[in-house]
Amino acid sequence: MTGFLLGVDAGQTATKAVLFDLAGRPVASGSTRCSTVNPRPHWVERDMDDVWAAAADAIRQCTVDAPGPILAVGIVGHNDGLYLVDAAGRPVRAGITAMDSRASFEVDGWRPLFDELLALTGLVPFAGSPAALSAHLLRHEPSVMESARWLLFCKDWLRLRLTGEIATDRTEACASFCDVQTGEYSDRALELLGLNVLRDKLPPIRGCSDIAGTVTPDAAERTGLAVGTPVVVGAHDVDGAAIGDGVLHAGQLSLMAGTFSINQVISDAVAVDPRWQARGFLTPGRWLNMSTSPASATNLDWLLRTVTGPIPHDQIDAEILAVAGDPSDVVFHPFLYGSPHGPAASAAFLGMRGWHSRGHLLRALYEGVVCNHRTHVEALRSAFPTAPSARLSGGGSRSSVWPQLFADALDVDIEITDTTESGALGAALLAGLGISVWPDLPTALAATVRVARRFSPVDPQRFDDLYARYLSTVRALAEKHRP
């Protein structure tokens, strides 16, 4: 078989489309942004037609440069949030992203049920989850919910626009309403949440690599794809990134250092804990256990945007290396947008003195982000055996310094693959499986995923001491953070 596979990765602010050859090498790419709006405090919304237009534009950037036939399309996207459509497949209101927090009242009302929900669904609702947002809309926008025929996720909305078909997959469906053991919708979960009325609005669950439909004439005109091109169901973007990084087996740890600190390990049995979400993985009989917080490499973006001004990333690494032999006097709490230590925790530089340079602050930021990742990884390690190596992706993986800090902090080999768009590659691999380019996922990964860089631990004891100091400052501020 000859040709190319298109992978689309739809995030909460940007959509990327990458065209890969059958060896997993990118040959064309496109990227667009879709702005969010805040019509009221705590609301984070996007116009659904704008989301589709942004994705279509990113795809067209690939199709105009395609060196050959595009065999199939796969899509991964951000989970949680809510994208509602009527029976004709049209939006009934703006899409809501996972960053939205309007439904905190509904979540608070479910707190007495958290233990039972955790045991049943593998997770507990949060304000941006489909359950909480649906409950909020049923209370405040009942006519909207009545007119909604389907409750979709972002990638399901985009696939609907490409094919006209309604579906979701188990990696996304498990966000609120599924039995964690079976991966099927749970009437008991809906009953506990008081959301039985939603049962017929939940889309059918299909396999991630199943062909959901083909590109319609309207979508072909908008994107440049050929009419009839197969489009697979797709998956949650973190699952796509995991396979795009070559992570498939139980005990494999994958880390994403981007907007969120994403730390996940695959297991072949269910273990639930409020410190992570147990979600169905791409393959039956496996689960992806995610421990996350919005506290990773985005802290650097904030510092460069609001404090220091732009600094080339190679210069940042050079300034950190120049002070690498100095004591880690400065401690950074990377909680600009949230933390695993409660909603009141905030960001801070601690221990700054007049002799500290910009390099010391940058180093502290890098170390603080890695410490936050370690908090999540230690939670996962308390229940799951992990391999002696981990795969790292996201903006933090592009540094020459950050990956070494991860290796020392976690005392594992950190491996970085040769793709910078692991989510899009994972989507493309699912597309290839859907049209039988490869017989199975292990064969697909062997053909397309290659480790480009490896960082081994150099001084894990030094980082143990640093991490202990970091935790002591987090605990010392805990009382101040209490509302």
C-alpha positions, 0 to 999 in steps of 0.5 A: 500500500502506498500513500499517506495518513492524515492525523488531526489533533484538536486541542482547546486553543489550537488544532494541528493537522499533520500528513505522515508517510507510512513510516511515520515521517511528517511530509506536510502540516498545518496549524490554526488557532480557535479563540475562546471567549469568556462571556461570563466569569468562569465560562470558557466557550468556543463557537463550534462553527469556528472550531470546525473552520479552524480544523478545516483550514489546518487540514487544507494546509496539508492537502495543498502540499500532499505529495500523494493520495491521502488514504485515511484520516484520524482525529484526536481531541481534548476531552471533557467539555461539551459540544451539543448538536440537534437532530440535524447535526447543528450546534444548539449553543457554543461549545464549552471547553474543559477549562470552564468552571461554571458548574462548581455548584453541581460538583459540590452537590455530588460530593457525598457520592464521590466514593461511589462514583469513583468506584463505579466510573474510575473518576469523580466529576469536576466542573469541566466534565460532561456530567457537571456541565450537563447538570448546569445546563439542565438547571440554567438552559433547559430549552437548550438541553431539550433541543440537543440530540447528541452530547459530543466531544470536540473530536466527535463534532469535527468528525461529524462535520467530515462524515455526517456520522455520530459516534464516540469511543471508549477513551472519551465516553468514560469521561463521566457516564461509563462503568470503568470495568466494562467501558459501557455507559452505566445506568447506575452512574446516570442515576447517581448523578440525577442525569437519567434524562441524558441516556438517549443523548449519549452517542454510540461507542465504537472502536477507536480505529473503526471507520466511522464514515467517509468524507462528504462532498461538502467537507471535501470542498472545505478541506481539500480531502477527496470525497469518500476518504475513510475517517476513523472514530479516533480517541482522546488526545492523551491516548493518541499522544501515548501511542504516538510516543510508542507507549502501549503496554502495562507499566509504561509511563508517559509524560506530557509537559505542556499546558497540563502536567499529564502523567499516565501509566497503562495498566491491565487491571483497574485501580481507583484513587482520587489522585488519578483518573482510571479511563479505558485505553485504546485497546480492550483490557487495558486502562490509562491512569492519568494524574494531571494538573494545569501546571507544567511548561505553560508556566514558562510561556507566562514568564516570557510573556509577562515578565522577561520578554521573549528569550530564545529557548537555547539561550534559556538552556544556556542560562540555566546551565551557567548556574547549574553548579549553584545551590537550588536556593530558589523554589518555584511553585508552578500553580499559575492555573491550578495544582494538585494541592487544592484550588487555593494554591497559587504560584510563587518564587520563594527564597530569592536574593539580590545575587540571584540572576535570571538564570536562577529564576529560570532554573527554579521554574524548570525544577518546580515544574518537574517537582509537580510532575513528580508529585503525580508520578509518585501517586501513580507509582503507589499503585502501579509498577512502572518501567525503568524508562518513560517517554516525554513529549510536549513543549518541555521535551524540546529543551536540552535541559528539562529532560535531564531534570525529569530523568534525575527527578524520577530516576528513570531514563527519559526517552524522546521520540523523533516526532514533535506532534505525537498526538497527530501521529497517534491519530494517523496510526489509528487511521492506518489501522482502520484501513489495514495498513498494519495488522495491529498496533504493535506492528504500527508502532514498530514501523513508525515510532523511533527514539531520537534522544535519551537522558539517563539519571545523573544525580537523582540524590540531588533532586531528592533533596530539592524535591523534599525542600519543594514539598516542605514549602508547599506544606508550609503554605498550605494553611495560607492557601485555605479559603 
